[in-house]
Amino acid sequence: MMVTRFNDCRAQHLRLDGPLDLEGLQSKLGEILRTKNVFWAIKVSGSFSYLKCRAVRKQEVDRPLIEVTREQAIIEWTETVEGTCVGFYSPQFIGHQLTVPGWHLHFISAEHTAGGHCLGLSVADGGSIDVSIMDLHDVVQEFPRTTEFEQADFVSGAAEAEAQLKEAEG
């Protein structure tokens, strides 16, 4: 889990005009980052002409991410939906073991009734979105205090973990 207290006073603000899709948004954001060697928090608000999200169903027992994402619900909005995407950029050098490198966004509708992990989005020609982005130079990492974690072998399974994360992230 990644959390931060988003500070609008510290954030850089910009408006991006459509047409724009998720890859285009990520590309434009990459152009404005001063550095890709720190974490960044992002908030994107506006009208999306298309949105595709996944929502992992409630789990009764802790299971690997790859298993639960194979059973995920996919939600698509093909008509305009208002809402906000929030998320993070994680540096590539951090690797797949601690977080998802690159951009990771989650959507919540303006009514707070639907949302999920953002798999795709579009902003129509003539539309625009408001973007706020804030650098995060301080990071605190907490590890579980369990026997399972302390005895786990994260090194020998690194390649498999990376492949599973790519599948889970879509």
C-alpha positions in Angstrom: 0.0 0.0 0.0 1.2 3.5 -0.8 -0.2 6.5 0.9 0.7 10.2 1.2 -0.9 13.4 2.3 -1.3 15.3 -1.0 -0.4 19.0 -0.5 -2.0 21.2 -3.2 0.2 24.1 -2.2 3.4 22.1 -3.0 2.0 20.5 -6.2 2.5 21.6 -9.8 -0.8 22.2 -11.5 -1.6 22.0 -15.2 -4.5 21.4 -17.6 -4.2 18.9 -20.4 -6.5 19.0 -23.4 -7.9 16.0 -25.3 -7.8 14.0 -27.2 -5.8 12.0 -24.8 -5.6 8.4 -23.7 -3.8 6.7 -20.8 -0.5 6.3 -22.7 -0.6 9.9 -23.8 -1.3 11.1 -20.3 1.7 9.1 -19.0 3.9 10.4 -21.8 3.0 14.0 -21.1 3.5 13.5 -17.3 6.9 11.9 -18.0 7.9 15.1 -20.0 7.2 17.4 -17.0 9.0 15.3 -14.3 12.2 17.0 -13.2 13.5 13.6 -12.4 12.4 10.0 -12.6 14.6 9.0 -9.6 12.0 9.9 -6.9 8.4 9.0 -6.3 5.6 11.3 -7.5 2.0 11.6 -6.3 -0.6 12.6 -8.9 -4.2 13.7 -8.9 -6.2 13.9 -12.2 -9.7 15.3 -12.2 -12.2 15.9 -14.9 -14.5 14.3 -17.5 -13.4 11.1 -19.0 -15.0 10.0 -22.3 -13.9 6.4 -21.7 -12.6 4.7 -18.6 -11.7 1.0 -17.9 -11.0 -0.1 -14.4 -10.5 -3.3 -12.5 -11.8 -4.1 -9.1 -10.4 -7.1 -7.2 -13.2 -8.8 -5.3 -13.1 -8.9 -1.5 -10.8 -11.6 -0.1 -11.6 -13.8 2.9 -8.1 -15.3 2.9 -4.8 -13.6 1.9 -3.9 -14.8 -1.6 -1.2 -13.8 -4.1 -2.1 -10.8 -6.3 -1.9 -12.8 -9.5 -4.6 -15.2 -8.3 -7.1 -12.5 -7.3 -6.6 -10.4 -10.4 -7.5 -13.4 -12.5 -11.0 -13.2 -10.9 -11.2 -9.4 -11.0 -14.3 -7.5 -12.1 -13.7 -5.2 -15.2 -15.8 -2.0 -15.2 -16.0 0.1 -18.4 -17.6 3.5 -18.9 -18.3 4.2 -22.6 -20.1 7.4 -21.8 -18.6 10.4 -20.1 -17.9 9.9 -16.4 -16.8 12.6 -14.0 -14.2 11.7 -11.4 -10.7 11.7 -10.1 -7.7 9.4 -10.7 -5.1 9.3 -7.9 -1.8 7.5 -7.8 1.9 7.4 -7.9 4.9 7.2 -10.1 7.6 4.9 -8.7 11.2 4.9 -10.1 12.2 2.0 -12.3 15.3 1.2 -10.2 13.0 0.4 -7.2 12.1 -2.8 -9.0 9.0 -5.0 -9.0 9.6 -6.5 -5.5 8.7 -3.3 -3.6 6.2 -1.6 -5.8 4.9 -1.2 -9.4 7.5 0.8 -11.4 6.1 3.6 -13.4 2.6 5.0 -13.1 -0.1 3.4 -11.0 -3.5 5.1 -11.0 -6.9 4.4 -9.3 -10.2 6.1 -10.2 -13.1 7.1 -8.1 -16.3 8.5 -9.6 -17.5 12.0 -8.6 -20.4 10.3 -6.7 -18.0 8.0 -4.9 -20.0 5.0 -6.1 -17.6 3.3 -8.4 -13.9 3.0 -9.2 -10.9 0.8 -9.3 -7.4 0.4 -10.7 -7.2 2.3 -14.0 -6.5 0.1 -17.0 -7.4 2.7 -19.7 -8.9 6.1 -20.1 -9.7 8.7 -22.7 -10.4 12.4 -22.7 -12.4 13.5 -25.8 -11.3 16.1 -28.3 -12.4 19.4 -26.8 -12.3 18.0 -23.3 -9.6 18.7 -20.7 -8.4 17.4 -17.3 -6.8 19.1 -14.4 -3.6 17.5 -13.2 -1.7 18.1 -9.9 1.6 16.4 -9.4 3.9 16.5 -6.3 7.4 15.0 -5.8 8.0 12.7 -2.9 11.6 12.6 -1.7 10.9 11.0 1.7 9.7 7.4 1.6 9.1 5.1 4.6 9.0 1.4 3.9 7.5 -0.9 6.5 7.9 -4.7 6.3 5.6 -7.3 7.8 6.6 -8.7 11.2 5.6 -12.2 10.4 7.5 -15.5 10.3 6.3 -16.1 6.7 7.7 -12.8 5.5 11.0 -13.2 7.4 11.5 -16.7 5.9 10.4 -15.9 2.4 12.8 -16.2 -0.5 12.3 -13.1 -2.6 15.5 -13.3 -4.6 15.1 -16.7 -6.4 11.5 -15.9 -7.5 12.2 -12.3 -8.8 11.8 -13.1 -12.5 8.5 -15.0 -11.8 7.3 -12.2 -9.5 8.0 -9.6 -12.2 6.1 -11.6 -14.8 3.1 -12.1 -12.5 3.0 -8.4 -11.7 3.0 -7.5 -15.4 0.0 -9.9 -15.9 -1.8 -8.5 -12.8 -1.3 -4.9 -13.9 -2.8 -5.6 -17.3 
